[in-house]
Amino acid sequence: QVQLVESGGGLVQAGGSLRLSCAASGRSFSNYALGWFRQAPGKERDFVAASWSSGSTYYADSRKGRFTISRDNAKNTVHLQMNSVRPEDTAIYYCAAGIPQRIGVPRFYEYWGQGTQVTVSS
């Protein structure tokens, strides 16, 4: 049974940092992209970042420079380091795995975690 389990969410002040983690299990993810999406109340699920096992990484333009994705292939984990967070970063952050034809489109991801809440106070 494939599972993606996120951790590390919480409440943080604007300008602070937070590190999210996702542990993937239940199959080999060597050919899969592992990524992060987020969804704020009343909004669509948006792409944040993704990483292939080769080391290639992709970011939504608005998150470049503040967020960093990293991946440990041996442990099947992916992390999202969030720096200089802003109130508009408040959302549920989801870990996803798939072989996406388009890296930033949620429907191309096969597996999803339950999400972890990130709240940024001003």
C-alpha positions as CSV (number, residue, x, y, z in Angstrom):
1,Q,0.0,0.0,0.0
2,V,1.5,3.3,-1.1
3,Q,1.6,6.0,1.6
4,L,2.8,9.5,1.6
5,V,3.0,11.1,5.0
6,E,3.7,14.7,5.5
7,S,5.1,16.3,8.7
8,G,6.5,19.6,9.8
9,G,3.6,22.0,9.4
10,G,2.5,24.5,12.0
11,L,2.3,28.1,12.9
12,V,5.1,30.4,12.0
13,Q,5.6,34.2,12.0
14,A,6.0,36.1,8.8
15,G,9.7,36.1,7.8
16,G,10.4,32.9,9.6
17,S,11.3,29.4,8.3
18,L,9.6,26.0,8.2
19,R,10.8,22.6,6.9
20,L,8.2,20.2,5.7
21,S,9.0,16.5,5.2
22,C,7.3,13.7,3.3
23,A,8.0,10.0,3.8
24,A,7.0,7.8,0.9
25,S,6.5,4.1,1.2
26,G,4.9,1.1,-0.4
27,R,6.7,1.0,-3.8
28,S,9.8,2.1,-5.5
29,F,9.8,5.8,-6.4
30,S,13.0,5.8,-8.3
31,N,11.2,6.7,-11.5
32,Y,8.7,9.0,-9.9
33,A,8.8,12.7,-9.3
34,L,8.1,13.7,-5.7
35,G,6.5,17.1,-5.3
36,W,4.8,19.6,-3.2
37,F,1.5,21.4,-3.9
38,R,-0.5,23.7,-1.7
39,Q,-4.1,24.7,-1.4
40,A,-5.5,27.7,0.4
41,P,-9.2,27.9,1.4
42,G,-11.4,28.6,-1.6
43,K,-8.5,28.3,-4.0
44,E,-7.2,25.6,-6.4
45,R,-4.3,23.3,-5.6
46,D,-1.1,25.0,-6.8
47,F,2.2,23.7,-7.7
48,V,5.1,24.5,-5.3
49,A,8.1,22.4,-6.3
50,A,9.1,18.9,-7.5
51,S,12.1,16.8,-7.8
52,W,13.1,13.8,-9.9
53,S,15.4,11.1,-8.5
54,S,18.0,12.3,-11.0
55,G,18.3,15.5,-9.0
56,S,16.4,17.8,-11.4
57,T,14.2,20.2,-9.5
58,Y,11.4,22.5,-10.6
59,Y,9.7,25.4,-8.8
60,A,6.7,27.6,-9.3
61,D,8.1,31.0,-10.3
62,S,6.7,32.7,-7.3
63,R,8.4,30.3,-4.9
64,K,11.9,30.4,-6.4
65,G,14.5,31.8,-4.1
66,R,12.4,31.3,-0.9
67,F,11.6,27.6,-1.1
68,T,14.0,24.7,-1.6
69,I,13.1,21.1,-2.4
70,S,15.5,18.3,-1.5
71,R,15.1,14.6,-1.9
72,D,16.8,11.6,-0.3
73,N,16.4,8.7,-2.7
74,A,17.7,6.1,-0.2
75,K,15.1,7.0,2.3
76,N,12.3,7.9,-0.1
77,T,11.8,11.2,1.5
78,V,11.4,14.7,0.1
79,H,11.7,18.0,2.0
80,L,10.6,21.5,1.5
81,Q,12.6,24.2,3.2
82,M,10.5,27.4,3.4
83,N,12.3,30.6,4.2
84,S,11.0,34.2,4.5
85,V,7.5,32.9,4.7
86,R,4.6,35.3,4.1
87,P,1.0,35.2,5.2
88,E,0.0,34.3,1.7
89,D,1.9,31.1,2.1
90,T,-0.8,29.9,4.5
91,A,-2.3,26.7,3.0
92,I,-2.4,23.0,3.4
93,Y,0.7,21.6,1.8
94,Y,0.4,18.2,0.1
95,C,3.1,15.8,-0.9
96,A,2.6,14.0,-4.3
97,A,4.2,11.3,-6.3
98,G,3.8,10.5,-10.0
99,I,5.3,10.4,-13.5
100,P,3.7,13.7,-14.6
101,Q,3.6,14.7,-18.2
102,R,3.4,18.2,-16.9
103,I,5.3,18.7,-13.7
104,G,3.1,21.4,-12.2
105,V,-0.3,19.9,-12.9
106,P,-1.9,18.1,-10.0
107,R,-4.0,15.6,-12.1
108,F,-0.8,14.0,-13.5
109,Y,0.3,12.8,-10.0
110,E,-0.8,9.4,-8.9
111,Y,-0.3,9.4,-5.2
112,W,-1.1,12.1,-2.6
113,G,-0.6,12.6,1.1
114,Q,-3.2,13.8,3.5
115,G,-1.6,17.3,3.8
116,T,-0.1,19.3,6.5
117,Q,-1.3,22.8,7.6
118,V,1.0,25.7,7.4
119,T,-0.2,29.0,8.9
120,V,1.9,32.2,8.6
121,S,0.9,35.0,11.0
122,S,1.6,38.6,10.2
